[in-house]
Amino acid sequence: MDLNYTAEELAFRAEARAFIRERLPQEISRKVLEHKRLGKDDYVRWQRILHEQGWVAPGWPLEHGGTGWTPVQRHLFEEEAAEAGAPPVIAFGVSMVGPVIIAFGSPAQQAHYLPRILSSEDWWCQGYSEPGAGSDLASLKTRAERRGDTYVVNGQKTWTTLAQFADKIFCLVRTQSTGKKQEGISFLLMDMNTPGITVRPIITLDGEHEVNEVFFDDVEVPAENLIGEEGRGWTYAKFLLSHERTGIAAVSRSKRELRLLKQICSQERRRGHSLLEDTRFGDKVARLEIDLLALEITNLRVLAADRAGRPPGPEASILKIKGTEIQQALTELMMEAVGPYALPFLPAAWGEHWLGEAVGPAYAAPLAARYFNYRKVSIYGGTNEIQRNIVSQMILGL
């Protein structure tokens, strides 16, 4: 792989940088760069700006509203967006259910749902995990019973991210109880305003309302909302998860956070020296930077395969494992860098305003909440332990 950018690619980077600098609202950028809480309006506002430019779904085919960018162009845009403090595009619509609808949905489903995803008219959430079916997702029990032209759904989903904002949910449901567990699962699209759907918040350790429980009590769903064939949901779910795991790597955002870590180290001094001049701490930062560079190259290889029409394979699991380990290591080193100023856990620092006076430098205040929040990244999208099993079976043949 040639790691040098062409003149055309450098011109594209300049175009992307100019667009982001001109159109990204500064108040949103400030929240991202200062690790403050983003609301639904912040995400939707930026996504609609991207939609006006035709840049909200670079991974989609041109005929469905994609950009036609090369993998390198996608990577360069993500780098520029992350560097400027742009919020990520919410993945559930654009990067997860959207590709499933494109690959397996009917023409009517594509015509109805895809434009609404692009315009952010619909906010989607993901109905996969259940209290007894997380890593072992095939054990899910939420049931959909076919009654004429309707499915009647009963059950529960948990850890449903941002369901409190969602208009729609894509769900794995059990439509058959006999045979292999995977063969009885189907993929349904549901309106969150349907009678019988209840959303209850789960407040996490960082004090944030990010995830939820979702209950289904005799929820009636039109049979036309079934994606593909009944009983083929497991195939569609694996397709979706491969795209999700690639995105979880978050290489560009980790590069931005690495720069922030170095800035913190330059301001935090021990015995009159910058932390980066401390041999042991500097070694930790250097090792992390090397790992991130290797991850970036792996990510580019996966993007190149995707552009050639090959869906992400087991290498997506490598990205998920290493990407989340790097994200967690960044939060750990930031906490270590600020020392005792990391001890106070100020939930208000996650939002816009402080409760009382901040303890230590302002950049230290949100770090404890961020550290707690990022404990989850090695779990969602399929735990890293499960991803290692996939790598051992699919790549190593063990």
C-alpha positions as a Markdown table, in Angstrom:
| # | Residue | x | y | z |
|---|---|---|---|---|
| 1 | Met | 0.0 | 0.0 | 0.0 |
| 2 | Asp | 1.3 | 3.4 | -1.0 |
| 3 | Leu | 1.1 | 5.6 | 2.1 |
| 4 | Asn | 1.8 | 8.9 | 0.3 |
| 5 | Tyr | -1.3 | 10.9 | -0.6 |
| 6 | Thr | -1.8 | 11.9 | -4.2 |
| 7 | Ala | -2.2 | 15.5 | -5.3 |
| 8 | Glu | -5.9 | 14.9 | -5.8 |
| 9 | Glu | -6.3 | 13.4 | -2.3 |
| 10 | Leu | -4.5 | 16.4 | -0.8 |
| 11 | Ala | -6.8 | 18.7 | -2.8 |
| 12 | Phe | -9.8 | 16.8 | -1.4 |
| 13 | Arg | -8.4 | 17.2 | 2.2 |
| 14 | Ala | -8.1 | 21.0 | 1.7 |
| 15 | Glu | -11.7 | 21.1 | 0.4 |
| 16 | Ala | -13.0 | 19.1 | 3.3 |
| 17 | Arg | -11.1 | 21.2 | 5.8 |
| 18 | Ala | -12.4 | 24.5 | 4.3 |
| 19 | Phe | -16.0 | 23.2 | 4.4 |
| 20 | Ile | -15.8 | 22.0 | 8.0 |
| 21 | Arg | -14.2 | 25.3 | 9.1 |
| 22 | Glu | -16.9 | 27.3 | 7.4 |
| 23 | Arg | -20.0 | 25.3 | 8.3 |
| 24 | Leu | -19.3 | 23.5 | 11.7 |
| 25 | Pro | -21.0 | 25.5 | 14.4 |
| 26 | Gln | -18.4 | 26.7 | 16.9 |
| 27 | Glu | -20.6 | 26.0 | 19.9 |
| 28 | Ile | -20.8 | 22.3 | 18.9 |
| 29 | Ser | -17.1 | 22.1 | 18.2 |
| 30 | Arg | -16.3 | 23.6 | 21.6 |
| 31 | Lys | -18.5 | 21.0 | 23.3 |
| 32 | Val | -16.8 | 18.1 | 21.5 |
| 33 | Leu | -13.2 | 19.4 | 22.1 |
| 34 | Glu | -13.9 | 20.1 | 25.8 |
| 35 | His | -15.6 | 16.7 | 26.4 |
| 36 | Lys | -19.0 | 18.3 | 27.2 |
| 37 | Arg | -22.4 | 16.7 | 26.8 |
| 38 | Leu | -24.0 | 16.8 | 23.3 |
| 39 | Gly | -27.8 | 16.9 | 22.9 |
| 40 | Lys | -29.9 | 15.5 | 20.1 |
| 41 | Asp | -30.2 | 18.9 | 18.5 |
| 42 | Asp | -26.4 | 19.2 | 18.3 |
| 43 | Tyr | -26.1 | 15.9 | 16.4 |
| 44 | Val | -29.0 | 16.6 | 14.1 |
| 45 | Arg | -27.9 | 20.1 | 13.3 |
| 46 | Trp | -24.5 | 18.9 | 12.1 |
| 47 | Gln | -25.9 | 15.9 | 10.2 |
| 48 | Arg | -28.3 | 18.2 | 8.3 |
| 49 | Ile | -25.4 | 20.5 | 7.4 |
| 50 | Leu | -23.6 | 17.4 | 6.0 |
| 51 | His | -26.8 | 16.3 | 4.2 |
| 52 | Glu | -27.1 | 19.7 | 2.5 |
| 53 | Gln | -23.6 | 19.2 | 1.2 |
| 54 | Gly | -24.4 | 15.6 | 0.2 |
| 55 | Trp | -21.7 | 14.3 | 2.6 |
| 56 | Val | -23.7 | 12.6 | 5.4 |
| 57 | Ala | -23.4 | 9.0 | 4.1 |
| 58 | Pro | -20.1 | 8.5 | 2.3 |
| 59 | Gly | -20.3 | 4.7 | 2.6 |
| 60 | Trp | -23.6 | 4.5 | 0.6 |
| 61 | Pro | -23.8 | 3.8 | -3.1 |
| 62 | Leu | -24.2 | 6.9 | -5.2 |
| 63 | Glu | -27.7 | 5.9 | -6.4 |
| 64 | His | -28.9 | 6.0 | -2.8 |
| 65 | Gly | -27.3 | 9.3 | -1.8 |
| 66 | Gly | -23.6 | 8.3 | -1.2 |
| 67 | Thr | -20.6 | 10.4 | -2.1 |
| 68 | Gly | -18.6 | 8.2 | -4.4 |
| 69 | Trp | -15.6 | 8.9 | -2.3 |
| 70 | Thr | -12.6 | 6.5 | -2.3 |
| 71 | Pro | -11.6 | 4.9 | 1.0 |
| 72 | Val | -8.7 | 7.4 | 1.3 |
| 73 | Gln | -11.1 | 10.3 | 0.9 |
| 74 | Arg | -13.4 | 8.9 | 3.6 |
| 75 | His | -10.5 | 8.6 | 5.9 |
| 76 | Leu | -9.3 | 12.1 | 5.2 |
| 77 | Phe | -12.7 | 13.6 | 5.8 |
| 78 | Glu | -13.0 | 11.7 | 9.1 |
| 79 | Glu | -9.6 | 13.0 | 10.1 |
| 80 | Glu | -10.5 | 16.6 | 9.3 |
| 81 | Ala | -13.9 | 16.3 | 11.0 |
| 82 | Ala | -12.4 | 14.8 | 14.2 |
| 83 | Glu | -9.6 | 17.4 | 14.3 |
| 84 | Ala | -12.1 | 20.3 | 14.1 |
| 85 | Gly | -14.3 | 18.8 | 16.8 |
| 86 | Ala | -17.2 | 17.7 | 14.7 |
| 87 | Pro | -19.5 | 15.3 | 16.4 |
| 88 | Pro | -19.7 | 11.8 | 14.8 |
| 89 | Val | -22.7 | 11.1 | 12.6 |
| 90 | Ile | -25.0 | 8.9 | 14.7 |
| 91 | Ala | -24.3 | 5.4 | 13.4 |
| 92 | Phe | -27.6 | 3.7 | 13.9 |
| 93 | Gly | -29.2 | 5.1 | 10.8 |
| 94 | Val | -26.4 | 5.9 | 8.4 |
| 95 | Ser | -23.9 | 3.2 | 9.2 |
| 96 | Met | -26.0 | 0.4 | 10.5 |
| 97 | Val | -29.6 | 0.0 | 9.4 |
| 98 | Gly | -29.1 | 2.0 | 6.3 |
| 99 | Pro | -26.6 | -0.4 | 4.7 |
| 100 | Val | -28.9 | -3.3 | 5.7 |
| 101 | Ile | -31.9 | -1.7 | 4.0 |
| 102 | Ile | -29.7 | -1.0 | 0.9 |
| 103 | Ala | -28.4 | -4.6 | 0.8 |
| 104 | Phe | -31.5 | -6.6 | 1.8 |
| 105 | Gly | -34.5 | -4.2 | 1.9 |
| 106 | Ser | -37.3 | -4.0 | -0.7 |
| 107 | Pro | -37.5 | -1.2 | -3.2 |
| 108 | Ala | -40.4 | 0.2 | -1.2 |
| 109 | Gln | -38.4 | 0.1 | 2.0 |
| 110 | Gln | -35.5 | 1.8 | 0.4 |
| 111 | Ala | -37.6 | 4.5 | -1.1 |
| 112 | His | -39.3 | 5.2 | 2.2 |
| 113 | Tyr | -36.5 | 4.9 | 4.8 |
| 114 | Leu | -33.3 | 5.9 | 3.1 |
| 115 | Pro | -34.2 | 9.6 | 2.4 |
| 116 | Arg | -35.5 | 10.0 | 5.9 |
| 117 | Ile | -32.2 | 8.6 | 7.3 |
| 118 | Leu | -30.1 | 11.0 | 5.2 |
| 119 | Ser | -32.2 | 14.1 | 6.2 |
| 120 | Ser | -32.2 | 13.0 | 9.9 |
| 121 | Glu | -36.0 | 13.1 | 9.8 |
| 122 | Asp | -35.8 | 9.6 | 11.5 |
| 123 | Trp | -33.5 | 8.9 | 14.5 |
| 124 | Trp | -32.9 | 5.2 | 14.8 |
| 125 | Cys | -31.9 | 3.0 | 17.7 |
| 126 | Gln | -30.8 | -0.6 | 17.8 |
| 127 | Gly | -32.8 | -3.4 | 19.4 |
| 128 | Tyr | -30.3 | -6.3 | 19.8 |
| 129 | Ser | -29.2 | -7.0 | 23.4 |
| 130 | Glu | -31.6 | -8.4 | 26.0 |
| 131 | Pro | -31.2 | -9.2 | 29.7 |
| 132 | Gly | -30.3 | -12.8 | 28.8 |
| 133 | Ala | -28.9 | -12.3 | 25.4 |
| 134 | Gly | -25.9 | -10.0 | 25.1 |
| 135 | Ser | -22.7 | -11.7 | 23.9 |
| 136 | Asp | -24.8 | -14.7 | 23.2 |
| 137 | Leu | -27.2 | -12.7 | 21.0 |
| 138 | Ala | -28.7 | -15.8 | 19.4 |
| 139 | Ser | -30.4 | -16.6 | 22.7 |
| 140 | Leu | -32.7 | -13.6 | 22.4 |
| 141 | Lys | -36.3 | -14.2 | 23.4 |
| 142 | Thr | -38.3 | -11.2 | 22.2 |
| 143 | Arg | -40.9 | -12.8 | 20.1 |
| 144 | Ala | -42.8 | -11.7 | 17.0 |
| 145 | Glu | -45.9 | -13.7 | 16.1 |
| 146 | Arg | -47.3 | -13.4 | 12.6 |
| 147 | Arg | -51.1 | -12.7 | 12.6 |
| 148 | Gly | -52.2 | -12.0 | 9.0 |
| 149 | Asp | -50.5 | -8.8 | 7.8 |
| 150 | Thr | -49.1 | -8.0 | 11.2 |
| 151 | Tyr | -46.5 | -9.1 | 13.6 |
| 152 | Val | -47.3 | -8.9 | 17.3 |
| 153 | Val | -44.1 | -8.3 | 19.3 |
| 154 | Asn | -43.6 | -9.1 | 23.0 |
| 155 | Gly | -40.3 | -8.9 | 25.0 |
| 156 | Gln | -37.6 | -6.6 | 26.2 |
| 157 | Lys | -34.4 | -5.1 | 24.9 |
| 158 | Thr | -31.7 | -3.5 | 27.1 |
| 159 | Trp | -28.7 | -1.2 | 26.8 |
| 160 | Thr | -30.5 | 0.5 | 23.9 |
| 161 | Thr | -28.4 | 3.6 | 23.2 |
| 162 | Leu | -30.2 | 6.9 | 22.8 |
| 163 | Ala | -33.6 | 5.2 | 22.6 |
| 164 | Gln | -35.0 | 8.2 | 24.4 |
| 165 | Phe | -34.4 | 10.3 | 21.2 |
| 166 | Ala | -35.4 | 7.6 | 18.7 |
| 167 | Asp | -38.3 | 7.7 | 16.2 |
| 168 | Lys | -37.5 | 4.2 | 14.9 |
| 169 | Ile | -35.9 | 1.0 | 16.1 |
| 170 | Phe | -34.5 | -2.0 | 14.2 |
| 171 | Cys | -35.0 | -5.2 | 16.1 |
| 172 | Leu | -33.9 | -8.8 | 16.1 |
| 173 | Val | -37.0 | -10.8 | 17.1 |
| 174 | Arg | -37.7 | -14.6 | 17.3 |
| 175 | Thr | -40.2 | -15.8 | 14.8 |
| 176 | Gln | -39.5 | -19.5 | 15.2 |
| 177 | Ser | -38.5 | -21.6 | 18.3 |
| 178 | Thr | -37.6 | -24.9 | 16.6 |
| 179 | Gly | -34.3 | -25.8 | 15.0 |
| 180 | Lys | -31.1 | -23.8 | 15.4 |
| 181 | Lys | -31.4 | -20.7 | 17.4 |
| 182 | Gln | -30.0 | -18.5 | 14.6 |
| 183 | Glu | -32.5 | -19.8 | 12.1 |
| 184 | Gly | -35.5 | -18.5 | 14.0 |
| 185 | Ile | -34.5 | -14.9 | 14.1 |
| 186 | Ser | -36.0 | -12.1 | 11.9 |
| 187 | Phe | -35.2 | -8.4 | 11.4 |
| 188 | Leu | -38.0 | -6.0 | 12.0 |
| 189 | Leu | -38.3 | -2.2 | 11.6 |
| 190 | Met | -40.6 | -0.5 | 14.2 |
| 191 | Asp | -42.0 | 2.9 | 14.9 |
| 192 | Met | -41.1 | 3.9 | 18.5 |
| 193 | Asn | -44.5 | 5.7 | 18.8 |
| 194 | Thr | -46.4 | 2.4 | 18.3 |
| 195 | Pro | -48.7 | 1.6 | 21.3 |
| 196 | Gly | -47.1 | -0.9 | 23.6 |
| 197 | Ile | -43.5 | 0.3 | 23.4 |
| 198 | Thr | -42.1 | 1.7 | 26.7 |
| 199 | Val | -38.6 | 3.2 | 27.2 |
| 200 | Arg | -37.1 | 3.3 | 30.7 |
| 201 | Pro | -33.7 | 5.0 | 31.3 |
| 202 | Ile | -30.6 | 3.3 | 32.7 |
| 203 | Ile | -28.3 | 5.9 | 34.4 |
| 204 | Thr | -24.7 | 4.8 | 34.0 |
| 205 | Leu | -21.8 | 5.2 | 36.4 |
| 206 | Asp | -20.8 | 8.6 | 34.9 |
| 207 | Gly | -24.3 | 9.9 | 35.7 |
| 208 | Glu | -25.3 | 9.9 | 32.1 |
| 209 | His | -28.6 | 8.9 | 30.5 |
| 210 | Glu | -27.3 | 7.2 | 27.4 |
| 211 | Val | -28.8 | 3.8 | 27.5 |
| 212 | Asn | -32.2 | 2.4 | 28.1 |
| 213 | Glu | -34.5 | -0.6 | 28.6 |
| 214 | Val | -37.2 | -1.0 | 25.9 |
| 215 | Phe | -40.3 | -3.1 | 26.6 |
| 216 | Phe | -42.7 | -4.4 | 23.9 |
| 217 | Asp | -46.2 | -5.3 | 25.1 |
| 218 | Asp | -48.4 | -6.7 | 22.2 |
| 219 | Val | -46.8 | -4.2 | 19.8 |
| 220 | Glu | -48.4 | -4.5 | 16.3 |
| 221 | Val | -45.9 | -4.1 | 13.5 |
| 222 | Pro | -46.9 | -4.2 | 9.8 |
| 223 | Ala | -45.5 | -7.4 | 8.1 |
| 224 | Glu | -44.2 | -5.1 | 5.4 |
| 225 | Asn | -41.6 | -3.9 | 7.9 |
| 226 | Leu | -39.8 | -7.2 | 7.8 |
| 227 | Ile | -36.4 | -6.9 | 6.2 |
| 228 | Gly | -35.7 | -9.6 | 3.7 |
| 229 | Glu | -37.0 | -13.1 | 4.5 |
| 230 | Glu | -38.4 | -14.4 | 7.8 |
| 231 | Gly | -35.8 | -16.4 | 9.6 |
| 232 | Arg | -32.8 | -14.7 | 7.9 |
| 233 | Gly | -32.3 | -12.0 | 10.5 |
| 234 | Trp | -29.1 | -13.5 | 11.8 |
| 235 | Thr | -27.5 | -13.1 | 8.4 |
| 236 | Tyr | -28.6 | -9.5 | 8.3 |
| 237 | Ala | -27.4 | -8.9 | 11.9 |
| 238 | Lys | -23.9 | -10.2 | 11.2 |
| 239 | Phe | -23.7 | -7.9 | 8.1 |
| 240 | Leu | -24.7 | -5.0 | 10.3 |
| 241 | Leu | -22.3 | -5.8 | 13.1 |
| 242 | Ser | -19.4 | -6.0 | 10.7 |
| 243 | His | -20.1 | -2.4 | 9.7 |
| 244 | Glu | -20.6 | -1.4 | 13.4 |
| 245 | Arg | -17.3 | -2.9 | 14.5 |
| 246 | Thr | -15.4 | -1.1 | 11.8 |
| 247 | Gly | -16.8 | 2.2 | 12.9 |
| 248 | Ile | -16.2 | 1.5 | 16.6 |
| 249 | Ala | -12.4 | 1.6 | 15.9 |
| 250 | Ala | -12.8 | 5.5 | 15.8 |
| 251 | Val | -9.2 | 6.0 | 14.5 |
| 252 | Ser | -9.6 | 9.7 | 13.7 |
| 253 | Arg | -11.1 | 10.6 | 17.0 |
| 254 | Ser | -8.4 | 8.7 | 18.8 |
| 255 | Lys | -5.7 | 10.6 | 16.9 |
| 256 | Arg | -7.4 | 13.9 | 18.1 |
| 257 | Glu | -7.5 | 12.6 | 21.7 |
| 258 | Leu | -3.8 | 11.6 | 21.4 |
| 259 | Arg | -2.9 | 15.2 | 20.5 |
| 260 | Leu | -5.0 | 16.3 | 23.5 |
| 261 | Leu | -3.1 | 13.9 | 25.8 |
| 262 | Lys | 0.2 | 15.4 | 24.6 |
| 263 | Gln | -1.1 | 18.9 | 25.2 |
| 264 | Ile | -2.1 | 17.9 | 28.8 |
| 265 | Cys | 1.4 | 16.3 | 29.3 |
| 266 | Ser | 3.0 | 19.5 | 28.2 |
| 267 | Gln | 1.1 | 21.4 | 30.8 |
| 268 | Glu | 1.4 | 18.9 | 33.6 |
| 269 | Arg | 4.9 | 18.9 | 35.0 |
| 270 | Arg | 6.7 | 16.7 | 37.5 |
| 271 | Arg | 9.8 | 17.9 | 39.2 |
| 272 | Gly | 10.1 | 20.8 | 36.8 |
| 273 | His | 9.8 | 18.7 | 33.6 |
| 274 | Ser | 7.1 | 18.0 | 31.1 |
| 275 | Leu | 5.4 | 14.6 | 31.6 |
| 276 | Leu | 6.6 | 13.6 | 28.1 |
| 277 | Glu | 10.2 | 14.0 | 29.4 |
| 278 | Asp | 9.5 | 11.4 | 32.1 |
| 279 | Thr | 10.9 | 8.2 | 30.6 |
| 280 | Arg | 8.3 | 5.8 | 31.9 |
| 281 | Phe | 5.3 | 8.0 | 31.1 |
| 282 | Gly | 6.7 | 9.0 | 27.7 |
| 283 | Asp | 7.2 | 5.3 | 26.9 |
| 284 | Lys | 3.5 | 4.7 | 27.5 |
| 285 | Val | 2.5 | 7.5 | 25.2 |
| 286 | Ala | 4.9 | 6.3 | 22.5 |
| 287 | Arg | 3.7 | 2.8 | 22.6 |
| 288 | Leu | 0.1 | 4.0 | 22.3 |
| 289 | Glu | 1.0 | 6.2 | 19.3 |
| 290 | Ile | 2.6 | 3.2 | 17.6 |
| 291 | Asp | -0.5 | 1.1 | 18.2 |
| 292 | Leu | -2.7 | 3.8 | 16.8 |
| 293 | Leu | -0.6 | 4.1 | 13.7 |
| 294 | Ala | -0.8 | 0.4 | 13.1 |
| 295 | Leu | -4.6 | 0.5 | 13.6 |
| 296 | Glu | -4.9 | 3.3 | 11.1 |
| 297 | Ile | -3.2 | 1.3 | 8.4 |
| 298 | Thr | -5.4 | -1.7 | 9.2 |
| 299 | Asn | -8.5 | 0.5 | 8.9 |
| 300 | Leu | -7.4 | 1.8 | 5.5 |
| 301 | Arg | -7.0 | -1.8 | 4.3 |
| 302 | Val | -10.6 | -2.6 | 5.5 |
| 303 | Leu | -12.0 | 0.5 | 3.8 |
| 304 | Ala | -10.2 | -0.5 | 0.5 |
| 305 | Ala | -11.8 | -3.9 | 0.6 |
| 306 | Asp | -15.2 | -2.4 | 1.3 |
| 307 | Arg | -14.7 | -0.1 | -1.7 |
| 308 | Ala | -14.0 | -3.1 | -3.9 |
| 309 | Gly | -17.4 | -4.6 | -2.9 |
| 310 | Arg | -16.1 | -6.9 | -0.2 |
| 311 | Pro | -18.0 | -6.6 | 3.1 |
| 312 | Pro | -15.9 | -6.3 | 6.3 |
| 313 | Gly | -14.7 | -9.7 | 7.4 |
| 314 | Pro | -13.0 | -10.9 | 10.6 |
| 315 | Glu | -10.5 | -8.1 | 10.3 |
| 316 | Ala | -13.4 | -5.9 | 11.5 |
| 317 | Ser | -13.0 | -7.7 | 14.8 |
| 318 | Ile | -9.3 | -6.8 | 14.9 |
| 319 | Leu | -10.3 | -3.1 | 14.5 |
| 320 | Lys | -12.9 | -3.4 | 17.2 |
| 321 | Ile | -10.5 | -5.0 | 19.7 |
| 322 | Lys | -7.5 | -2.7 | 19.2 |
| 323 | Gly | -9.6 | 0.4 | 18.6 |
| 324 | Thr | -11.4 | 0.1 | 21.9 |
| 325 | Glu | -8.3 | -0.8 | 23.8 |
| 326 | Ile | -6.6 | 2.4 | 22.5 |
| 327 | Gln | -9.7 | 4.5 | 23.4 |
| 328 | Gln | -9.6 | 3.1 | 26.9 |
| 329 | Ala | -5.8 | 3.6 | 27.2 |
| 330 | Leu | -6.2 | 7.2 | 26.2 |
| 331 | Thr | -8.7 | 7.9 | 29.0 |
| 332 | Glu | -6.5 | 6.1 | 31.5 |
| 333 | Leu | -3.3 | 8.1 | 30.5 |
| 334 | Met | -5.2 | 11.4 | 30.7 |
| 335 | Met | -6.4 | 10.5 | 34.2 |
| 336 | Glu | -2.8 | 9.5 | 35.1 |
| 337 | Ala | -1.4 | 12.7 | 33.6 |
| 338 | Val | -3.6 | 15.1 | 35.7 |
| 339 | Gly | -2.8 | 13.1 | 38.9 |
| 340 | Pro | -4.9 | 14.1 | 41.9 |
| 341 | Tyr | -7.1 | 16.5 | 39.8 |
| 342 | Ala | -8.6 | 13.3 | 38.3 |
| 343 | Leu | -10.0 | 12.2 | 41.7 |
| 344 | Pro | -13.0 | 14.5 | 42.0 |
| 345 | Phe | -15.9 | 13.1 | 39.9 |
| 346 | Leu | -17.9 | 16.0 | 38.8 |
| 347 | Pro | -21.0 | 14.9 | 36.8 |
| 348 | Ala | -21.7 | 18.5 | 35.9 |
| 349 | Ala | -18.5 | 18.7 | 34.0 |
| 350 | Trp | -20.0 | 16.3 | 31.5 |
| 351 | Gly | -22.6 | 19.0 | 30.7 |
| 352 | Glu | -22.4 | 22.7 | 30.0 |
| 353 | His | -22.0 | 24.1 | 33.5 |
| 354 | Trp | -20.0 | 23.4 | 36.7 |
| 355 | Leu | -21.5 | 22.7 | 40.1 |
| 356 | Gly | -19.5 | 25.0 | 42.2 |
| 357 | Glu | -15.8 | 25.6 | 41.5 |
| 358 | Ala | -13.8 | 23.3 | 39.3 |
| 359 | Val | -10.9 | 21.5 | 41.1 |
| 360 | Gly | -7.7 | 21.9 | 39.2 |
| 361 | Pro | -7.4 | 22.8 | 35.5 |
| 362 | Ala | -10.6 | 23.0 | 33.5 |
| 363 | Tyr | -9.5 | 20.2 | 31.1 |
| 364 | Ala | -9.2 | 17.8 | 34.1 |
| 365 | Ala | -12.9 | 18.1 | 35.2 |
| 366 | Pro | -14.6 | 15.9 | 32.6 |
| 367 | Leu | -11.8 | 13.2 | 32.6 |
| 368 | Ala | -13.2 | 10.9 | 35.4 |
| 369 | Ala | -16.7 | 10.8 | 33.8 |
| 370 | Arg | -15.1 | 10.1 | 30.4 |
| 371 | Tyr | -13.0 | 7.3 | 31.9 |
| 372 | Phe | -16.0 | 5.7 | 33.4 |
| 373 | Asn | -18.0 | 6.0 | 30.2 |
| 374 | Tyr | -15.3 | 4.4 | 28.1 |
| 375 | Arg | -15.3 | 1.2 | 30.1 |
| 376 | Lys | -18.2 | 0.1 | 27.9 |
| 377 | Val | -16.5 | 0.3 | 24.5 |
| 378 | Ser | -14.8 | -3.1 | 24.9 |
| 379 | Ile | -18.3 | -4.6 | 25.6 |
| 380 | Tyr | -20.8 | -3.2 | 23.1 |
| 381 | Gly | -20.8 | -4.3 | 19.4 |
| 382 | Gly | -19.8 | -7.7 | 20.7 |
| 383 | Thr | -17.3 | -8.0 | 23.6 |
| 384 | Asn | -13.6 | -8.1 | 22.8 |
| 385 | Glu | -13.5 | -11.6 | 24.2 |
| 386 | Ile | -16.0 | -12.7 | 21.5 |
| 387 | Gln | -14.1 | -10.8 | 18.9 |
| 388 | Arg | -10.9 | -12.7 | 19.8 |
| 389 | Asn | -12.9 | -16.0 | 19.3 |
| 390 | Ile | -13.9 | -14.7 | 15.8 |
| 391 | Val | -10.3 | -13.9 | 15.0 |
| 392 | Ser | -9.0 | -17.3 | 16.2 |
| 393 | Gln | -11.7 | -19.2 | 14.2 |
| 394 | Met | -11.9 | -17.2 | 11.0 |
| 395 | Ile | -8.2 | -16.1 | 10.6 |
| 396 | Leu | -6.1 | -18.5 | 12.6 |
| 397 | Gly | -8.3 | -21.5 | 12.0 |
| 398 | Leu | -8.3 | -22.5 | 15.6 |
